[in-house]
Amino acid sequence: MKFKAFLTENGVILLEKRFLPALDKMGKICHLFLTREHAFFLHNLLSGDGVQSIAQFHKEALFDDYRISSQNEDRIAFAIDISLLNRAVRSSVSICSELGGGGSTANRLQIKLVKKLPPNSTLPTPFLTFETKGYKSAVIQDVPISKPLSRTQVLELQTALDMAQDLPQTLVQVPDLNQLQNFVDRMKHVGDLLNVSISKYGDLHVQTSTTLITLGAEFRKLLVIGEQAFAPPEDQTFSAQTRSERAILRGDAQSVQVNVKHFSKSLQCHLAKPDCAFYGIAPQGACLTVIFQFFIPGTRQTDKSISLHCRLPVLDPS
C-alpha cells in the first residue's frame, strides 16, 4: 500500500484557504479516500449519524506526480483529524516560503503515507507525512491517521459513497447563503427542529415553531433544476404556509423535518467559497440534500474537477 504526490499551488489554496476550514466545521474526524483518479473527504458515511458531507477532487485539482498502489484496486482510505491536517498544510506552506520556495520545484510540498515507530512503542504507526525540501535541509511533519481501512471496509465506504451521489428530482438554487444563514441563526433561538419544504415552482420554505411562536422564511421563484411545475394563480393569495401545504397535497412539493443545528452546520460550507448552492429533498423524503456549485474562475462554467455536497438526516415528525 503506497501513496505519494506533490501538492500543487492550486491544491494548497483549495485545501488551506477553502475546503479544510469548511470541512472542519462538519466534524473533527473524516475519512480521506484516495483512488486512482480522485481524492474524497467524507464525513459520517459509515456511521450514518449526523450530517454527511462529500468533498470530491480530481487528482489534478490538488496534486502533481500522483502515485497510488494497493491490493484493493489502488484504493486507500483512512480516518484523519481535519484540524491537524490543516495545521500541517499551513505550517508546511509557511516553511516553503521561509526556505525561499516561491514556486520553485526544489521546495515543492510532498505528501505521502508512511509507517513509523513512535517513541516508547514497539508497533509501527501510520502517518500522512508532509515533507518540504530546501537547498540544504528538509522539514518533515507527521499527521497521525487511523489504520487504513480493510478491503471490506473500503467496499462499504465505496457503496455508501455511490448511494450518496443520488440527486433529488427537484433542486432549487439559493443565491444568498448569508441571508439564509441569518434566518437560521434567529431560528436556533426558537426551537431545535426545522421544517423545510421545496416545491417544483421554485419555492423554499423553512419554519420552526413552538407552542408560543412560529418563525419562518420563504424564498420564492428560485431557479429550478430537474422536475418543475407552474404554481396555480389562485395560490398567490394564500399565506406561505398554506401555499406550501397545498403544493404538498398536489404532489408538487416535499417537506422534511431536520435538526436546526444540522442545517446551520451545512451552511458553514460557505467557507469553501462556492459560487452557488442548491437544495433538494431526496425521493420518499430520505434526506435533505445541499449541493454547492463551483465555477471555473472568470467564467460561469461549472468546475467539474471539484464538488461538495451535504446530506442532512431527516427526523420523524411524530
SEKOL-522908 format. One record per residue (C-alpha): residue number from 1; residue in three letters; chain; x, y, z. Coordinates in Angstrom, 3 decimals, decimal comma. Each point is the difference from the previous one (the first is absolute). Layout:
! residues N
{n NUM&res ALA&chain A&X X&Y Y&Z Z}
...
END
This chain:
! residues 318
{n 1&res MET&chain A&X 0,000&Y 0,000&Z 0,000}
{n 2&res LYS&chain A&X 1,711&Y 3,161&Z -1,221}
{n 3&res PHE&chain A&X -1,004&Y 3,598&Z -0,607}
{n 4&res LYS&chain A&X 2,048&Y 3,079&Z -0,738}
{n 5&res ALA&chain A&X -0,555&Y 3,210&Z -1,936}
{n 6&res PHE&chain A&X 0,958&Y 3,647&Z -0,129}
{n 7&res LEU&chain A&X -2,566&Y 2,599&Z 1,043}
{n 8&res THR&chain A&X -0,334&Y 2,634&Z -2,722}
{n 9&res GLU&chain A&X -0,282&Y 3,702&Z 0,770}
{n 10&res ASN&chain A&X -3,669&Y -0,135&Z -0,981}
{n 11&res GLY&chain A&X -0,467&Y -3,080&Z 2,188}
{n 12&res VAL&chain A&X 1,486&Y 1,790&Z 2,991}
{n 13&res ILE&chain A&X -2,363&Y 2,975&Z -0,495}
{n 14&res LEU&chain A&X -3,031&Y -2,268&Z -0,404}
{n 15&res LEU&chain A&X 0,794&Y -1,932&Z 3,169}
{n 16&res GLU&chain A&X 1,473&Y 2,629&Z 2,304}
{n 17&res LYS&chain A&X -2,137&Y 3,011&Z -0,907}
{n 18&res ARG&chain A&X -3,295&Y -1,625&Z -0,895}
{n 19&res PHE&chain A&X -0,869&Y -3,644&Z 0,501}
{n 20&res LEU&chain A&X 1,784&Y -1,051&Z 3,195}
{n 21&res PRO&chain A&X -1,464&Y 2,912&Z 2,047}
{n 22&res ALA&chain A&X -3,463&Y -0,918&Z -1,323}
{n 23&res LEU&chain A&X 0,440&Y -3,738&Z 0,602}
{n 24&res ASP&chain A&X 1,292&Y 0,644&Z 3,511}
{n 25&res LYS&chain A&X -3,443&Y 1,457&Z 0,788}
{n 26&res MET&chain A&X -1,608&Y -3,262&Z -1,142}
{n 27&res GLY&chain A&X 1,861&Y -2,038&Z 2,591}
{n 28&res LYS&chain A&X 3,417&Y -0,571&Z 1,512}
{n 29&res ILE&chain A&X 0,620&Y -3,375&Z -1,674}
{n 30&res CYS&chain A&X -0,644&Y -0,988&Z -3,602}
{n 31&res HIS&chain A&X 1,067&Y -2,743&Z -2,395}
{n 32&res LEU&chain A&X 2,513&Y 0,858&Z -2,685}
{n 33&res PHE&chain A&X -0,715&Y -2,370&Z -2,893}
{n 34&res LEU&chain A&X 2,593&Y -0,155&Z -2,778}
{n 35&res THR&chain A&X -0,549&Y -1,706&Z -3,360}
{n 36&res ARG&chain A&X 1,833&Y -0,024&Z -3,308}
{n 37&res GLU&chain A&X -1,789&Y 3,140&Z -1,191}
{n 38&res HIS&chain A&X -1,518&Y 1,730&Z 3,024}
{n 39&res ALA&chain A&X 0,461&Y 1,063&Z 3,614}
{n 40&res PHE&chain A&X -3,097&Y 0,102&Z 2,231}
{n 41&res PHE&chain A&X -0,514&Y 1,529&Z 3,432}
{n 42&res LEU&chain A&X -2,983&Y -1,813&Z 1,523}
{n 43&res HIS&chain A&X -1,895&Y 0,717&Z 3,223}
{n 44&res ASN&chain A&X -2,369&Y -2,485&Z 1,658}
{n 45&res LEU&chain A&X -0,470&Y -2,294&Z -3,006}
{n 46&res LEU&chain A&X 0,662&Y -3,132&Z 2,050}
{n 47&res SER&chain A&X -1,534&Y 1,085&Z 3,300}
{n 48&res GLY&chain A&X -3,252&Y 1,234&Z -1,548}
{n 49&res ASP&chain A&X -0,210&Y 2,483&Z 2,872}
{n 50&res GLY&chain A&X -0,025&Y 3,769&Z -0,476}
{n 51&res VAL&chain A&X 0,541&Y 2,045&Z -3,157}
{n 52&res GLN&chain A&X 1,647&Y -1,880&Z -2,854}
{n 53&res SER&chain A&X 2,383&Y 2,107&Z -2,065}
{n 54&res ILE&chain A&X 1,744&Y -1,094&Z -3,180}
{n 55&res ALA&chain A&X 2,839&Y 2,081&Z -1,442}
{n 56&res GLN&chain A&X 1,447&Y -1,373&Z -3,223}
{n 57&res PHE&chain A&X 3,123&Y 1,119&Z -1,866}
{n 58&res HIS&chain A&X 1,407&Y -1,267&Z -3,247}
{n 59&res LYS&chain A&X 3,644&Y -0,819&Z 0,683}
{n 60&res GLU&chain A&X 1,246&Y 2,806&Z -2,294}
{n 61&res ALA&chain A&X -1,957&Y 2,558&Z 2,054}
{n 62&res LEU&chain A&X 2,266&Y -0,642&Z 3,004}
{n 63&res PHE&chain A&X 3,021&Y -2,016&Z -1,007}
{n 64&res ASP&chain A&X 2,897&Y -0,376&Z -2,363}
{n 65&res ASP&chain A&X 1,912&Y -3,238&Z -0,590}
{n 66&res TYR&chain A&X -2,805&Y -1,972&Z 1,697}
{n 67&res ARG&chain A&X 0,892&Y -3,622&Z 0,749}
{n 68&res ILE&chain A&X -2,162&Y -2,547&Z 1,777}
{n 69&res SER&chain A&X 0,038&Y -3,782&Z 0,251}
{n 70&res SER&chain A&X -1,741&Y -2,549&Z 2,172}
{n 71&res GLN&chain A&X -1,322&Y -3,532&Z -0,280}
{n 72&res ASN&chain A&X -3,513&Y 1,421&Z 0,188}
{n 73&res GLU&chain A&X -0,245&Y 1,364&Z -3,579}
{n 74&res ASP&chain A&X 2,337&Y 2,847&Z 0,970}
{n 75&res ARG&chain A&X -2,427&Y 1,348&Z 2,580}
{n 76&res ILE&chain A&X 1,144&Y 1,183&Z 3,430}
{n 77&res ALA&chain A&X -2,166&Y 1,451&Z 2,777}
{n 78&res PHE&chain A&X 0,703&Y 1,064&Z 3,576}
{n 79&res ALA&chain A&X -1,377&Y 2,299&Z 2,697}
{n 80&res ILE&chain A&X 1,785&Y 3,284&Z 0,650}
{n 81&res ASP&chain A&X -0,401&Y 3,039&Z 2,259}
{n 82&res ILE&chain A&X -0,901&Y 2,943&Z -2,270}
{n 83&res SER&chain A&X 1,420&Y 2,652&Z 2,346}
{n 84&res LEU&chain A&X 3,359&Y -1,804&Z 0,242}
{n 85&res LEU&chain A&X 0,069&Y -0,378&Z -3,773}
{n 86&res ASN&chain A&X -0,738&Y 3,687&Z -0,533}
{n 87&res ARG&chain A&X 2,657&Y 0,992&Z 2,526}
{n 88&res ALA&chain A&X 2,577&Y -2,145&Z -1,800}
{n 89&res VAL&chain A&X -0,902&Y 1,518&Z -3,383}
{n 90&res ARG&chain A&X 0,204&Y 3,569&Z 1,368}
{n 91&res SER&chain A&X 3,279&Y -0,666&Z 1,757}
{n 92&res SER&chain A&X 1,522&Y -1,691&Z -3,038}
{n 93&res VAL&chain A&X -1,003&Y 2,908&Z -2,247}
{n 94&res SER&chain A&X 1,596&Y 2,414&Z 2,447}
{n 95&res ILE&chain A&X 3,204&Y -2,052&Z 0,065}
{n 96&res CYS&chain A&X 0,015&Y -0,128&Z -3,806}
{n 97&res SER&chain A&X -0,086&Y 3,786&Z -0,073}
{n 98&res GLU&chain A&X 2,764&Y 0,333&Z 2,588}
{n 99&res LEU&chain A&X 2,178&Y -2,374&Z -1,971}
{n 100&res GLY&chain A&X -0,427&Y 2,246&Z -3,009}
{n 101&res GLY&chain A&X -2,396&Y -2,268&Z -1,889}
{n 102&res GLY&chain A&X -1,831&Y 2,625&Z -2,002}
{n 103&res GLY&chain A&X -1,345&Y -2,751&Z -2,251}
{n 104&res SER&chain A&X 3,404&Y -1,611&Z -0,487}
{n 105&res THR&chain A&X -0,160&Y -3,723&Z -0,668}
{n 106&res ALA&chain A&X 2,879&Y -0,449&Z 2,447}
{n 107&res ASN&chain A&X -2,353&Y 1,000&Z 2,838}
{n 108&res ARG&chain A&X -3,135&Y -1,808&Z -1,018}
{n 109&res LEU&chain A&X -2,187&Y -1,466&Z 2,718}
{n 110&res GLN&chain A&X -0,068&Y -3,792&Z -0,138}
{n 111&res ILE&chain A&X -2,690&Y -2,014&Z 1,749}
{n 112&res LYS&chain A&X 0,246&Y -3,757&Z 0,555}
{n 113&res LEU&chain A&X -1,105&Y -2,924&Z 2,139}
{n 114&res VAL&chain A&X 2,619&Y -1,408&Z 2,338}
{n 115&res LYS&chain A&X 0,315&Y -2,286&Z 3,005}
{n 116&res LYS&chain A&X 2,206&Y 1,077&Z 2,887}
{n 117&res LEU&chain A&X 0,877&Y -1,305&Z 3,428}
{n 118&res PRO&chain A&X -1,118&Y 2,575&Z 2,597}
{n 119&res PRO&chain A&X 2,064&Y 0,501&Z 3,181}
{n 120&res ASN&chain A&X -0,580&Y -2,653&Z 2,658}
{n 121&res SER&chain A&X -1,921&Y -2,184&Z -2,434}
{n 122&res THR&chain A&X 0,704&Y -3,319&Z -1,660}
{n 123&res LEU&chain A&X -2,737&Y 0,258&Z -2,625}
{n 124&res PRO&chain A&X 0,462&Y 2,045&Z -3,191}
{n 125&res THR&chain A&X -2,650&Y 2,714&Z -0,346}
{n 126&res PRO&chain A&X -1,380&Y 1,408&Z -3,281}
{n 127&res PHE&chain A&X 0,429&Y 3,699&Z -0,763}
{n 128&res LEU&chain A&X -0,768&Y 2,382&Z -2,835}
{n 129&res THR&chain A&X 3,329&Y 1,777&Z -0,365}
{n 130&res PHE&chain A&X 0,700&Y 3,442&Z -1,439}
{n 131&res GLU&chain A&X 3,558&Y 0,547&Z -1,166}
{n 132&res THR&chain A&X 1,419&Y 3,344&Z -1,063}
{n 133&res LYS&chain A&X 3,499&Y -0,102&Z -1,465}
{n 134&res GLY&chain A&X 2,225&Y 3,044&Z -0,128}
{n 135&res TYR&chain A&X 3,440&Y 0,426&Z -1,523}
{n 136&res LYS&chain A&X 1,813&Y -1,403&Z 3,040}
{n 137&res SER&chain A&X -2,767&Y -1,249&Z 2,263}
{n 138&res ALA&chain A&X -3,339&Y -1,773&Z 0,148}
{n 139&res VAL&chain A&X -2,904&Y 0,517&Z 2,401}
{n 140&res ILE&chain A&X -2,298&Y -2,941&Z 0,690}
{n 141&res GLN&chain A&X -3,387&Y 0,151&Z 1,717}
{n 142&res ASP&chain A&X -1,937&Y -3,129&Z 0,917}
{n 143&res VAL&chain A&X -3,789&Y 0,000&Z 0,314}
{n 144&res PRO&chain A&X -1,272&Y -3,116&Z 1,826}
{n 145&res ILE&chain A&X -2,675&Y -1,988&Z -1,812}
{n 146&res SER&chain A&X -2,034&Y -3,095&Z 0,785}
{n 147&res LYS&chain A&X 0,974&Y -3,422&Z -1,169}
{n 148&res PRO&chain A&X -0,941&Y -0,092&Z -3,707}
{n 149&res LEU&chain A&X -3,435&Y -1,506&Z -0,592}
{n 150&res SER&chain A&X -0,187&Y -3,674&Z -0,911}
{n 151&res ARG&chain A&X -1,207&Y -1,226&Z -3,386}
{n 152&res THR&chain A&X -3,479&Y -0,598&Z 1,465}
{n 153&res GLN&chain A&X -0,119&Y 3,448&Z 1,603}
{n 154&res VAL&chain A&X 1,147&Y 1,703&Z -3,220}
{n 155&res LEU&chain A&X -2,735&Y -1,807&Z -1,914}
{n 156&res GLU&chain A&X -2,525&Y 1,142&Z 2,606}
{n 157&res LEU&chain A&X 1,284&Y 3,584&Z -0,318}
{n 158&res GLN&chain A&X -0,164&Y -0,152&Z -3,813}
{n 159&res THR&chain A&X -3,578&Y -1,324&Z 0,144}
{n 160&res ALA&chain A&X -1,039&Y 2,777&Z 2,395}
{n 161&res LEU&chain A&X 1,694&Y 2,549&Z -2,254}
{n 162&res ASP&chain A&X -1,822&Y -1,309&Z -3,078}
{n 163&res MET&chain A&X -3,331&Y 0,206&Z 1,822}
{n 164&res ALA&chain A&X 0,753&Y 3,544&Z 1,183}
{n 165&res GLN&chain A&X 0,407&Y 1,175&Z -3,604}
{n 166&res ASP&chain A&X -3,717&Y -0,383&Z -0,801}
{n 167&res LEU&chain A&X -1,566&Y 3,372&Z -0,819}
{n 168&res PRO&chain A&X -3,468&Y 1,228&Z 1,026}
{n 169&res GLN&chain A&X -2,488&Y 0,288&Z -2,864}
{n 170&res THR&chain A&X -0,468&Y 3,729&Z 0,659}
{n 171&res LEU&chain A&X 2,719&Y 2,437&Z 1,033}
{n 172&res VAL&chain A&X -0,441&Y 3,719&Z 0,725}
{n 173&res GLN&chain A&X 2,858&Y 2,493&Z -0,055}
{n 174&res VAL&chain A&X 0,535&Y 2,194&Z 3,048}
{n 175&res PRO&chain A&X 1,982&Y 3,017&Z -1,216}
{n 176&res ASP&chain A&X 0,742&Y 1,560&Z 3,398}
{n 177&res LEU&chain A&X 1,288&Y -2,424&Z 2,633}
{n 178&res ASN&chain A&X 0,773&Y 2,846&Z 2,420}
{n 179&res GLN&chain A&X -3,654&Y 1,052&Z 0,035}
{n 180&res LEU&chain A&X -1,067&Y -3,579&Z 0,660}
{n 181&res GLN&chain A&X 2,627&Y -0,305&Z 2,732}
{n 182&res ASN&chain A&X -1,375&Y 3,119&Z 1,718}
{n 183&res PHE&chain A&X -3,513&Y -1,476&Z 0,017}
{n 184&res VAL&chain A&X 1,210&Y -3,322&Z 1,386}
{n 185&res ASP&chain A&X 2,050&Y 1,718&Z 2,713}
{n 186&res ARG&chain A&X -3,209&Y 1,659&Z 1,211}
{n 187&res MET&chain A&X -1,926&Y -3,256&Z -0,221}
{n 188&res LYS&chain A&X 2,548&Y -1,795&Z 2,227}
{n 189&res HIS&chain A&X -1,254&Y 2,119&Z 2,914}
{n 190&res VAL&chain A&X -3,590&Y -1,120&Z -0,574}
{n 191&res GLY&chain A&X 0,182&Y -3,778&Z -0,364}
{n 192&res ASP&chain A&X 2,133&Y -3,039&Z -0,797}
{n 193&res LEU&chain A&X -1,994&Y -1,211&Z -3,002}
{n 194&res LEU&chain A&X -0,271&Y 1,541&Z -3,447}
{n 195&res ASN&chain A&X -2,698&Y -0,796&Z -2,534}
{n 196&res VAL&chain A&X 1,286&Y 0,356&Z -3,570}
{n 197&res SER&chain A&X -2,244&Y -0,180&Z -3,047}
{n 198&res ILE&chain A&X 1,106&Y 0,268&Z -3,623}
{n 199&res SER&chain A&X -2,391&Y 0,330&Z -2,933}
{n 200&res LYS&chain A&X 0,296&Y -0,551&Z -3,722}
{n 201&res TYR&chain A&X -1,049&Y 3,649&Z -0,339}
{n 202&res GLY&chain A&X 3,374&Y 1,151&Z 1,350}
{n 203&res ASP&chain A&X -1,119&Y 0,708&Z 3,575}
{n 204&res LEU&chain A&X 2,084&Y -0,794&Z 3,099}
{n 205&res HIS&chain A&X -1,818&Y 0,327&Z 3,307}
{n 206&res VAL&chain A&X 1,696&Y -0,444&Z 3,402}
{n 207&res GLN&chain A&X -1,852&Y 0,213&Z 3,295}
{n 208&res THR&chain A&X 0,459&Y -0,771&Z 3,664}
{n 209&res SER&chain A&X -2,684&Y 0,221&Z 2,655}
{n 210&res THR&chain A&X -0,827&Y -0,528&Z 3,642}
{n 211&res THR&chain A&X -3,306&Y 0,178&Z 1,846}
{n 212&res LEU&chain A&X 0,543&Y 3,766&Z 0,356}
{n 213&res ILE&chain A&X 1,674&Y 1,140&Z -3,205}
{n 214&res THR&chain A&X 0,442&Y -0,883&Z -3,658}
{n 215&res LEU&chain A&X 2,863&Y 1,443&Z -2,022}
{n 216&res GLY&chain A&X 0,414&Y -0,645&Z -3,702}
{n 217&res ALA&chain A&X 1,650&Y 1,243&Z -3,168}
{n 218&res GLU&chain A&X -0,937&Y -0,499&Z -3,612}
{n 219&res PHE&chain A&X 2,111&Y 0,304&Z -3,151}
{n 220&res ARG&chain A&X -2,159&Y 0,109&Z -3,136}
{n 221&res LYS&chain A&X 0,454&Y -0,418&Z -3,743}
{n 222&res LEU&chain A&X 3,478&Y -1,476&Z 0,336}
{n 223&res LEU&chain A&X 1,776&Y -1,649&Z -2,904}
{n 224&res VAL&chain A&X -1,174&Y -3,626&Z -0,293}
{n 225&res ILE&chain A&X 2,048&Y -2,896&Z -1,325}
{n 226&res GLY&chain A&X -1,769&Y -3,292&Z -0,689}
{n 227&res GLU&chain A&X -3,753&Y -0,478&Z 0,305}
{n 228&res GLN&chain A&X -1,884&Y 3,311&Z -0,220}
{n 229&res ALA&chain A&X -3,611&Y 1,165&Z 0,071}
{n 230&res PHE&chain A&X -1,979&Y 3,249&Z -0,227}
{n 231&res ALA&chain A&X -1,610&Y 1,322&Z 3,166}
{n 232&res PRO&chain A&X -3,809&Y 0,338&Z -0,243}
{n 233&res PRO&chain A&X -0,949&Y 3,723&Z -0,144}
{n 234&res GLU&chain A&X -2,607&Y -0,414&Z 2,731}
{n 235&res ASP&chain A&X 2,740&Y -0,984&Z 2,491}
{n 236&res GLN&chain A&X 1,523&Y 3,474&Z -0,096}
{n 237&res THR&chain A&X -2,541&Y 1,346&Z 2,489}
{n 238&res PHE&chain A&X 0,827&Y -2,583&Z 2,679}
{n 239&res SER&chain A&X 2,620&Y 0,173&Z 2,735}
{n 240&res ALA&chain A&X 3,403&Y -1,634&Z -0,519}
{n 241&res GLN&chain A&X -0,890&Y -2,891&Z 2,295}
{n 242&res THR&chain A&X -3,328&Y -0,643&Z -1,748}
{n 243&res ARG&chain A&X 1,611&Y 0,158&Z -3,448}
{n 244&res SER&chain A&X 2,580&Y -2,523&Z 1,141}
{n 245&res GLU&chain A&X -2,662&Y -2,342&Z 1,412}
{n 246&res ARG&chain A&X -2,087&Y 0,184&Z -3,200}
{n 247&res ALA&chain A&X 3,061&Y -0,705&Z -2,164}
{n 248&res ILE&chain A&X 0,807&Y -3,079&Z 2,107}
{n 249&res LEU&chain A&X -3,585&Y -1,276&Z -0,350}
{n 250&res ARG&chain A&X 0,248&Y 0,388&Z -3,797}
{n 251&res GLY&chain A&X 3,287&Y -1,903&Z -0,072}
{n 252&res ASP&chain A&X 1,846&Y 3,118&Z -1,169}
{n 253&res ALA&chain A&X 2,081&Y 0,358&Z 3,172}
{n 254&res GLN&chain A&X 1,653&Y -2,010&Z 2,726}
{n 255&res SER&chain A&X 0,579&Y 0,846&Z 3,630}
{n 256&res VAL&chain A&X 2,413&Y -1,407&Z 2,574}
{n 257&res GLN&chain A&X 0,971&Y 0,788&Z 3,555}
{n 258&res VAL&chain A&X 3,686&Y 0,367&Z 0,882}
{n 259&res ASN&chain A&X 2,066&Y 1,030&Z 2,996}
{n 260&res VAL&chain A&X 0,549&Y 3,767&Z -0,156}
{n 261&res LYS&chain A&X 3,626&Y -0,502&Z 1,128}
{n 262&res HIS&chain A&X 0,584&Y -2,409&Z -2,901}
{n 263&res PHE&chain A&X -1,441&Y 2,560&Z -2,422}
{n 264&res SER&chain A&X 2,205&Y 2,737&Z 1,454}
{n 265&res LYS&chain A&X 3,051&Y -2,257&Z -0,158}
{n 266&res SER&chain A&X -0,558&Y -0,696&Z -3,707}
{n 267&res LEU&chain A&X -0,027&Y 3,753&Z -0,640}
{n 268&res GLN&chain A&X 3,576&Y 0,175&Z 1,325}
{n 269&res CYS&chain A&X 1,031&Y -1,434&Z -3,367}
{n 270&res HIS&chain A&X -0,090&Y 3,615&Z -1,230}
{n 271&res LEU&chain A&X 3,591&Y 0,074&Z 1,342}
{n 272&res ALA&chain A&X 0,933&Y -2,073&Z -3,061}
{n 273&res LYS&chain A&X -1,139&Y 3,035&Z -2,061}
{n 274&res PRO&chain A&X -2,538&Y -1,672&Z -2,292}
{n 275&res ASP&chain A&X -1,549&Y 2,122&Z -2,739}
{n 276&res CYS&chain A&X -3,524&Y -1,188&Z 0,764}
{n 277&res ALA&chain A&X -1,956&Y -2,652&Z 1,876}
{n 278&res PHE&chain A&X -2,954&Y -2,256&Z -0,824}
{n 279&res TYR&chain A&X -2,459&Y -1,613&Z 2,422}
{n 280&res GLY&chain A&X -2,059&Y -3,096&Z -0,673}
{n 281&res ILE&chain A&X -1,854&Y -2,786&Z 1,795}
{n 282&res ALA&chain A&X 0,812&Y -3,592&Z -0,888}
{n 283&res PRO&chain A&X -2,788&Y -2,354&Z -1,166}
{n 284&res GLN&chain A&X -2,276&Y -1,149&Z 2,834}
{n 285&res GLY&chain A&X 1,507&Y 2,791&Z 2,100}
{n 286&res ALA&chain A&X 3,078&Y -2,092&Z 0,767}
{n 287&res CYS&chain A&X 2,212&Y 3,040&Z 0,673}
{n 288&res LEU&chain A&X 0,450&Y 3,711&Z -0,699}
{n 289&res THR&chain A&X 2,774&Y 0,512&Z -2,551}
{n 290&res VAL&chain A&X 2,106&Y 3,138&Z -0,430}
{n 291&res ILE&chain A&X 2,200&Y 0,221&Z -3,091}
{n 292&res PHE&chain A&X 2,655&Y 2,689&Z -0,274}
{n 293&res GLN&chain A&X 1,030&Y 1,056&Z -3,496}
{n 294&res PHE&chain A&X 3,404&Y 1,352&Z -0,971}
{n 295&res PHE&chain A&X 0,794&Y 1,864&Z -3,210}
{n 296&res ILE&chain A&X 3,229&Y 0,055&Z -1,948}
{n 297&res PRO&chain A&X 1,550&Y 3,352&Z 1,046}
{n 298&res GLY&chain A&X -1,059&Y 2,831&Z -2,292}
{n 299&res THR&chain A&X -2,851&Y -2,004&Z -1,579}
{n 300&res ARG&chain A&X -3,522&Y -1,260&Z 0,739}
{n 301&res GLN&chain A&X 0,993&Y -3,549&Z -0,923}
{n 302&res THR&chain A&X -0,103&Y -2,705&Z 2,660}
{n 303&res ASP&chain A&X 3,409&Y -1,145&Z 1,198}
{n 304&res LYS&chain A&X -0,420&Y -3,765&Z -0,260}
{n 305&res SER&chain A&X 3,330&Y -0,695&Z 1,709}
{n 306&res ILE&chain A&X -1,401&Y 0,864&Z 3,452}
{n 307&res SER&chain A&X -3,352&Y -0,601&Z 1,665}
{n 308&res LEU&chain A&X -1,556&Y 0,226&Z 3,446}
{n 309&res HIS&chain A&X -3,381&Y -1,042&Z 1,290}
{n 310&res CYS&chain A&X -1,679&Y -0,812&Z 3,318}
{n 311&res ARG&chain A&X -2,814&Y -2,341&Z 0,983}
{n 312&res LEU&chain A&X -1,966&Y 0,878&Z 3,128}
{n 313&res PRO&chain A&X -1,809&Y -2,819&Z 1,824}
{n 314&res VAL&chain A&X -3,745&Y 0,542&Z 0,347}
{n 315&res LEU&chain A&X -1,907&Y -0,395&Z 3,232}
{n 316&res ASP&chain A&X -3,229&Y -1,855&Z 0,607}
{n 317&res PRO&chain A&X -2,717&Y 2,702&Z 0,322}
{n 318&res SER&chain A&X -1,699&Y -2,050&Z 2,682}
END
